[in-house]
Amino acid sequence: MGKRALIVWGGWDGHFPRELSVLFDQMLAGEGFEVVVENTLDAFCALDLSTFDLIVPIWTMGQISGEQLAPLCAAVESGVGLAGVHGGMCDAFRDATDYQFMTGGQWVAHPGGGDVTYTVNITQPGHVICAGVEDFSVTSEQYYLHVDPGVDVLATTVFESVGGVVMPVTWTKTWGQGRVFYCSVGHKPADIELPMMQRMCRQGFLWAAR
């Protein structure tokens, strides 16, 4: 039986949630997933989340109710994978600390302004998520995050504007039995379509779904 993925998109339009939902739908369908796409947070309490192998949130900011969040957290804890990028996963539901604990981080600032050119440095080239992925440059938002010290960092970037701070870009963590994958690149669809980013993202989503 093939794997199933749930994509839930919405929130702030500035992160192109509809467009990213199409990209991720196509990516996962190409890997043999049956993909269900919803644009309401009620999907988390209306659907049987245990029937999915992977959940992909694409929802910047906004608010999530306890009735919506509890089934999501429980599903991941039971073994459903969780994966996402940029603000669609780690700048969501700013008052929902349980969600932030599960995802492993939260955006806090854009030091240096808006789009900057920065390098994503792969720190674990031997990890399955990073197979075939080399350091790459991107011109986009560079995310300064509050990060759970328990995450397993796979890639970093350097903030020259704040004294050379090294900041995680890509990480994994576990939430109960569930696998969590996150990458802070992805402000716009073109970022996801960069060859190295596309490869890392696809491999991260597949890793989380196992």
N, C-alpha and C positions, 0 to 999 in steps of 0.2 A: 504493500500500500504506500502511495506517495506521501510526501510531507505536505503539510498545510501551513500557510502563513496568513496572519491578519495584519493589514496595514490600516492604521487609524490616523487620518489627517485632518488638520484644521488649525485654529488659532490665528496668529498674526500672519497676514498675507505677504509680508515683506520677505519671508523665507520660502516663498513659492511652494507651499505644501501640496497643492494639487499637482503641480508639475513633478515634484519629487515622488509623489505617490505613483505616478505613471512610470517614472524611471525604475523605481524599486519593484513595481509590479512586473515590468518586463524582465528585469534582472532575475527575479525569483522564478518566474514562469519559465525562463530559459534554463533554469536548473531543475526543472521538473516539479516545482511546487504548484499546488492548487492555492491560488491567492484570493482572499476575500478582502475587499477594500470598503471601508466605512468612513464617513466624515462626521461622526458624532461620538462623543465620549460615552454615550449610553451603550455603545457596542460592548464595552467592558463588563457591563452587568446584564446585557440582553442576550449575549452569546455564551455558549459553553466554551470557555477559554481552554479547557483541558483537551479539547479536540484539535488544538493547534500545536505545531512544533516551534513556531516563532511568532513573536509579536513585534511589529515595527511602528513605534509612535512617531508621527511627524506633526507636532503640535507645540508651537512656540508660545510662551506665556500662557494666558488664560487661567482658568480655575477648574479644579477637578473636585467633585464631591467625594465624601467618604464612601458612599454607595458605589461610585464608579472606581475609586482607587483600590478598595479592599479586594475585589476579585482579581484585579491585575496583579497586585502584589502576591496574592495567594497562588495564582497560576504560575508565576515565575518561581516562586518558592517550591512549587511542586515539580518543577522541571521544564517548564516552557521557556524557550530562549527569548531574550529581549535584545534588540539591536537598533541602533539609530545613529544619527549624525547631527552635528552642529546644534543650533537652538531647538531643532525639532525634537530632540530628546533631552538635552541638558541645559535648556533655558525654558523649561516648561513648569507650570504650576509652582510659582516661586514661594508660595506659602505652604506647600505640601512637602514637609521635611522627610516623611517616609518614602516618598517618591525619589527624592534626592539621594537618600541613603541607599536605595536599591540601584539607582543608575550609576552612582559613584562620583558624581560631581555636579557643579552648578556654575554657569557663566556669571561673572561679576563685572567685567570691564573690557574695553577696547583700548588699551594704552597705545598711544601713537596715532589715534584717530580711526578713520574708517578703513578702506582697503589699503593694505600694505603688501609688499612682496616679501615672503618669508619662506624658509626651508623647513620641510618636515624631515626629521632625522630618524631613521629606523634604528631602534636600539636593540631589538631582538630579531635579527634576520633569520634565525633558525626556527622561529615560531611558525606554525602552519598558516597563520593569518598573514604573515609577512613573506611567505614564499614567493620569490620572484619580484618582490617589491623593493625598489631602491629609493634612496633619498630623492625628494622631488621638491620643486618650488611651486608656490601658488601665490597669486595676487588676489587677495580677498580679505575678509575679516580674520584677524588673528585673535583667538579666544584666550583671555586670561580667566582661569577657573579656580574655584575652590574644589579641591580634589580629595577624595577619600584616600588616606594613606594605605589602605588595604588593597588598592587596585594593583593589577599587574600591568605596568606601562610597556607598551610596544613601540611607541614613537613619541618624540618630543619636538619642541621648537624653542628658539631663543628670543626673548624680548629685549632687543637692544635698547628700547626706549625706557626700560626700567632696570638698567644696570646689568643686563645680560642674564636675567632670570631664565632658568630652564623650566619650561612648562610642559606637562604631559599633553599630547595631542590624541593619542590612541591608547585605549586600555581595555582590559577585560576584568571581570570580577565574577564572583558567584553570589547568588542570592538563594539560600537554601540549596535546592538541587538544580536551580536554573543557572544558565550561563548568560552573562551580560557582555555585550560588545558595544563600544562607543568610539567615535572619531569626531573631533571638533571641526574638521574641514566640512564645508557643505553649505555655505551661505547662499549659493545660487546653483542651478543645475549644471552649469559649465564646470564647477568645481568637482562635482561627482564624476563628470565625464573625462577628467584627466586620467590617462592610462594607469598610472600607479595608484591613484586614489580609487579608481573603479575596481582594480584588482584587489586591493586591500579590503575595500568595502564588501565586495562579493564574498571573499574568503572569510571575513568576519561574520557576515550574516550566516554563512553555512556552518561556521564553527559554533555559533550560538544555538543553532537549530539541532545540533547533534545530541 
